[in-house]
Amino acid sequence: MNGLPLPLAIVLMGPTASGKTAAALEIARHVPSEIVSMDSALVYRGMDVGTAKPTPEERAAAPHHLIDIIEPTQAYSAMQFRADAIRLIDDIARRGRLPLLVGGTMLYYKALRDGLDALPEADPDIRARLDREAAEHGVPALH
């Protein structure tokens, strides 16, 4: 499940607005590095309020990855994150730079560290049926 070991990286984890980005940027000032976001909200374009998304100035100070990569209407799974992060970590390390993994989504970290069991894709018919039931009877009826 886990495959080959990942290259050396620094992991900065914690709750929203706890100073992870500032710490990563301080490291990046001294060590050639690039930031790989491990935040499930930051992948979405336009999700800027309440996420403590790095500012344009912060993003200009060091390369950032996996931020603003999809629309909020699109799905992005932990398995997709894992594949994207492994590709980025390898690429960053191959270029002689240090990957800084920054975020607070523990599922993303666990997926990267331990891998994930194979799961079936979401069934759009079941999702549509549940959406109809929620619209008709209210969300509490689904619990």
Phi, psi and omega in degrees: 000321186274330179074206182287153178294147178281157174296166177303135177210160173255135179248124175242111183236152177167177181290166179306137175062034180262004177101012181297314182296316179300318179295317180296318180293326176294317176299316183296335176293334187250338184228130177301112186211167177223146185263129174248114182290134173245046182240123185290341179273332186285346178293337186270131175293139175084355180270068187262332183276130176080003182251350185055038177301137178305141180290164175303324179295317178295320181291334178282338183285335178204146178300134177242145180230155178064036173238133179058046183261343180218165177279153179300340180278352181263150177272148176215114187265166175298327178294319176296317178304313183303312181297315180296316183294317179299316178300315181293315180301314179298316181296314180298313180296321179298330179274008176079020180248162182263122174287129174251111181268114191233126176164189183225009181273099184299326178298320178297315179298314180297319179299319180291315183288315190250348188080179181227147172292149177293128179236152177290155175294157176297141180267113183297331179292318178294318179299317179296318179297316179295323176298318178296315180297320179295319179294323183280317188246352183092152182299320180303333180292341180275351182266000000 
